Amino acid sequence: MDRTLISQTVNKIGEKVHLRGWVSAVRDHGKITFIELRDRTSTIQCVGVDLPKVTPQSVVYIDGLVKKRPEKLVNANIATGHVEIEIQNFTIVSKAQELPFDMGKEELNLDLPTMLDHRSLSLRHPKVRAIFEVQEVVIDSFREFMKQNDFFEFQAPAITPATAEGGAEVFQVDYFDKKAYLTQSPQLYKQIVMTAFERVFSVNKVFRAEPSVTTRHLTEIVSLDAEMGFIDSWEDVKNMADKTIKYVLDQVSTKCSAQLALFGVEIPSYIENTPTLSLREAQDKIFEKTKRDVRGEKDLNPEDERDLCMIIKKETGSDLVFVYGYPTRKKPFYVYPD
């Protein structure tokens, strides 16, 4: 019998199917055993009588009959919650050893070394998988929108002979007795490639030698970069960025609702015309609302950004805001006004 994916079982009530996957959980009630089976598409409850002992995270094959669950036993939290599998044949392909931690908990609550030492296992936890699933949609939707707007994708080098933003925060590597660096940004390359293709983008791993772990500083990130030629003003770039971000948010909202629900988070709200302020206007607004005087500063610090976002959210309902007009005298030579 050909394999059936778990997500397909909802359309096969009354039919026999062959499933393959991992055992997420086992509930042994003596003669009757309930198994939660997971494959790449979904999870489903399987029920069997006199099954051999099986451990969580074992790999199994199941032949069985798809049955409709009694209405009072429907699990509305999963896509297959209105069906279950009556096990007719059960094969343990690879029996898992005793697990080093409980994978059945809603939260793993593991320290980072333990999480990484058992990465092939911790990756299987629903909340950990959800992070990767959201990341995939973010990257895919960025790529989709770029291509819809006639941007050409290229791959920038990860090892470079020079840096785009100064050498203090880069990893130096020994490149056949020559000095080289892990790339800090594809900026120089995308500007070069733009002259051949006009509109370009790159999904790149980039590296920053910053020994702190915060939402602002990570040593390795995935950078979504784009460059476009023949613009009339900075607003062309702002408008393209605005449309791109909103497209990504829409896709994550549509495709990752279950993953977001696991973390109890919502997609940022936005309005048709994203609020846009100059740096001075933003600083004046912060002073007006909070009495903190940051007027004249060359940039917004994290506290300024938080305050500005709260102010804009209250005034307009938008979680997004653009700030332009940073003083060029404080910026590198290649930064244009606005």
C-alpha positions in Angstrom: 0.0 0.0 0.0 1.3 3.5 -0.9 2.0 5.8 2.0 -0.7 8.3 3.0 0.4 11.6 4.6 -1.4 12.4 7.9 -2.9 15.6 6.5 -4.6 13.5 3.8 -6.4 11.3 6.2 -9.2 13.9 6.8 -10.5 13.0 3.3 -10.2 9.2 3.7 -12.8 8.4 6.3 -13.7 4.7 6.0 -10.5 3.9 4.0 -7.4 1.9 4.9 -4.1 3.9 5.0 -0.4 3.3 5.5 1.2 6.0 7.7 4.8 6.6 8.6 6.2 9.0 11.2 7.4 9.7 14.7 5.6 8.9 18.0 5.0 12.2 19.7 3.3 10.8 22.7 2.0 7.4 24.1 -0.9 6.8 26.5 -0.9 3.2 27.5 -4.2 2.0 29.1 -3.3 -1.7 29.4 -4.8 -3.5 26.4 -5.6 -0.2 24.6 -2.9 2.2 23.6 -3.3 5.7 22.2 -0.4 7.0 20.0 0.0 10.5 18.7 1.8 10.2 15.4 3.6 13.0 13.6 4.9 13.3 10.0 5.9 16.4 8.0 2.3 17.5 7.4 0.5 17.1 10.7 -0.3 14.9 13.7 -3.1 12.3 14.3 -4.3 10.1 17.1 -4.0 6.3 16.5 -5.7 3.7 18.7 -4.6 0.1 18.9 -5.1 -3.1 21.0 -2.3 -5.3 22.4 0.4 -3.2 20.7 4.1 -3.8 21.4 5.6 -1.3 23.9 6.8 1.8 22.1 8.6 4.8 23.4 8.1 8.5 22.5 10.1 9.7 19.4 10.3 6.2 18.0 9.9 5.8 14.2 6.9 3.6 13.3 4.8 2.4 10.4 1.0 2.1 10.9 -1.6 0.4 8.7 -5.1 1.2 9.8 -8.6 2.4 9.2 -9.5 6.1 9.2 -12.5 6.6 11.5 -14.5 9.6 12.4 -14.2 10.6 16.1 -17.3 10.8 18.3 -18.3 14.5 18.4 -17.5 14.8 22.1 -14.0 13.6 21.5 -13.1 15.9 18.6 -9.8 17.8 19.1 -10.4 21.3 17.6 -6.8 22.3 18.2 -5.4 20.2 15.3 -6.4 19.9 11.7 -7.0 16.1 12.0 -8.9 16.4 15.2 -12.1 15.0 13.9 -10.6 11.7 12.7 -8.4 8.9 14.2 -6.7 5.7 13.1 -7.8 2.3 14.2 -4.5 0.5 14.1 -4.5 -2.9 12.2 -0.8 -3.4 11.8 2.0 -1.7 13.8 5.7 -1.8 13.0 8.5 -0.2 15.1 11.2 0.8 12.6 13.5 2.5 15.1 12.8 2.4 18.8 13.9 5.5 20.7 15.9 5.2 23.9 14.7 6.9 27.1 14.6 10.6 26.5 16.9 13.0 28.4 14.0 15.4 29.0 10.2 15.4 28.7 9.2 16.3 25.2 5.5 16.3 26.1 5.6 19.5 28.0 4.2 22.7 26.5 7.5 24.4 27.3 10.9 22.7 27.1 12.5 25.1 29.6 16.0 23.9 28.8 19.2 25.8 29.1 20.9 26.6 25.8 23.8 24.0 26.1 21.2 21.2 26.8 19.0 22.4 23.9 22.0 22.3 21.5 23.6 19.1 22.8 20.3 17.3 22.0 19.4 19.4 18.9 18.0 16.6 16.8 15.5 16.0 19.6 14.7 19.5 20.7 14.0 20.5 17.1 11.0 18.2 17.2 9.2 20.1 20.0 6.2 22.0 18.5 7.3 25.5 19.8 10.8 25.0 18.4 9.6 23.7 15.1 7.2 26.7 14.9 10.2 29.2 14.9 11.7 27.5 11.9 8.3 27.4 10.2 7.7 31.1 10.6 11.3 31.8 9.4 10.7 29.8 6.3 7.5 31.8 5.5 9.3 35.1 6.1 12.2 34.2 3.7 9.9 32.7 1.1 7.5 35.6 1.1 10.3 38.1 0.8 11.7 36.2 -2.1 8.2 36.0 -3.7 7.5 39.7 -3.4 10.9 40.6 -4.8 10.4 38.4 -7.9 6.9 39.8 -8.3 8.5 43.2 -8.6 11.1 42.2 -11.1 14.1 41.9 -8.7 16.9 39.5 -9.7 18.3 37.2 -7.0 22.0 36.7 -6.6 24.3 35.1 -4.0 26.9 37.3 -2.4 30.2 35.8 -1.1 30.5 34.9 2.5 34.2 35.5 2.6 35.4 39.0 1.5 38.7 40.9 1.3 37.2 44.1 2.7 34.3 45.1 5.0 31.3 47.3 4.2 30.9 49.0 7.5 34.3 49.2 9.1 36.5 46.4 10.5 35.9 46.6 14.2 32.9 44.2 14.3 34.0 41.5 11.8 35.5 38.0 12.0 38.9 37.8 10.4 39.8 34.5 8.8 43.1 33.1 7.5 42.5 32.8 3.8 45.6 31.0 2.3 48.0 33.4 4.1 45.9 36.4 3.1 43.7 38.5 5.3 39.9 38.1 4.7 36.7 38.5 6.6 33.3 36.8 7.1 31.0 39.2 5.3 29.3 41.7 7.5 26.9 42.8 4.8 26.3 42.1 1.1 26.0 45.9 0.6 29.0 46.4 -1.7 28.1 43.3 -3.8 24.5 44.2 -4.3 25.5 47.7 -5.4 27.8 46.2 -8.0 25.3 43.6 -9.2 22.6 46.3 -9.5 24.6 48.0 -12.3 24.1 44.8 -14.4 20.5 43.9 -13.4 19.0 47.2 -12.1 16.9 45.5 -9.4 18.5 42.9 -7.3 18.1 41.1 -3.9 20.0 38.6 -1.8 19.2 36.2 1.0 22.5 35.9 2.8 24.1 34.7 6.0 26.1 37.6 7.4 28.3 37.7 10.5 29.0 40.3 13.2 31.7 39.9 15.8 29.6 41.3 18.6 29.8 39.2 21.8 26.3 39.9 23.0 23.1 38.0 22.5 20.1 40.4 22.1 17.5 41.0 19.5 19.8 43.7 18.1 23.1 41.8 18.2 23.6 38.3 16.9 26.8 36.9 15.5 25.1 35.2 12.7 21.9 36.3 11.0 19.9 35.8 7.7 20.0 39.2 5.9 17.2 40.1 3.4 18.8 42.7 1.2 17.6 44.5 -1.9 18.9 47.3 -4.2 17.2 49.2 -7.0 18.4 51.6 -9.7 16.7 54.6 -11.4 14.8 55.9 -8.4 13.5 59.5 -8.2 13.8 59.9 -4.5 14.3 58.1 -1.2 10.5 57.7 -1.1 10.8 55.1 -3.9 12.9 53.0 -1.6 10.7 53.6 1.4 7.6 52.6 -0.5 9.1 49.4 -1.8 10.2 48.5 1.7 6.8 49.3 3.0 5.0 47.1 0.5 7.6 44.3 1.1 7.2 44.3 4.9 3.4 44.3 4.6 3.4 41.4 2.2 5.6 39.4 4.5 3.4 40.2 7.5 0.3 39.1 5.5 1.8 35.8 4.5 3.0 35.0 8.0 -0.5 35.9 9.3 -2.2 33.6 6.7 0.2 30.7 6.8 1.5 30.7 10.4 -1.6 31.3 12.6 -1.1 28.1 14.5 2.5 28.8 15.1 1.8 32.3 16.3 -0.9 31.0 18.6 1.6 28.7 20.3 3.5 31.8 21.5 0.4 34.0 22.1 1.7 36.7 19.7 0.0 38.7 17.0 1.2 40.2 13.7 2.0 43.9 14.0 -0.8 46.1 12.9 -0.4 48.5 10.0 -2.4 51.1 8.1 -2.5 51.9 4.4 -0.2 54.9 4.7 2.6 54.1 7.2 3.4 57.1 9.4 6.6 58.8 8.2 8.4 61.4 10.3 11.8 63.1 10.0 14.2 62.5 12.8 13.6 66.0 14.2 9.8 65.5 14.1 10.2 62.1 15.9 12.4 63.7 18.6 9.9 66.6 19.0 7.1 64.2 19.4 9.0 62.2 22.0 9.7 65.4 24.0 6.1 66.5 23.7 4.7 63.2 25.0 7.3 62.0 27.5 9.2 65.2 28.4 12.4 63.3 27.6 14.6 65.7 25.6 16.5 63.8 22.9 16.3 66.7 20.4 19.6 67.2 18.6 20.8 63.6 19.0 22.1 62.0 15.8 20.0 58.9 16.1 17.2 57.2 18.0 18.3 54.9 20.9 16.2 51.8 21.8 14.2 53.8 24.4 13.4 56.5 21.8 12.2 53.8 19.4 10.0 52.2 22.0 8.5 55.5 23.0 7.9 56.6 19.4 6.3 53.3 18.5 3.9 53.6 21.5 3.0 57.2 20.5 2.4 56.3 16.9 0.4 53.2 17.8 -1.8 55.3 20.1 -2.3 58.1 17.5 -2.8 56.0 14.3 -3.2 52.3 15.2 0.0 51.5 13.3 2.8 49.4 14.7 5.0 50.5 11.8 6.7 53.9 11.4 9.3 55.3 9.1 11.9 57.8 10.3 14.1 59.7 7.8 16.4 62.7 7.8 19.4 61.4 9.8 22.2 64.0 9.8 24.8 63.0 7.1 27.7 64.7 9.0 27.5 61.8 11.5 27.2 59.1 8.9 29.7 57.3 6.5 30.6 59.0 3.3 28.4 56.9 1.1 25.1 57.8 3.0 23.0 60.2 1.0 20.7 62.8 2.7 17.4 61.0 3.6 
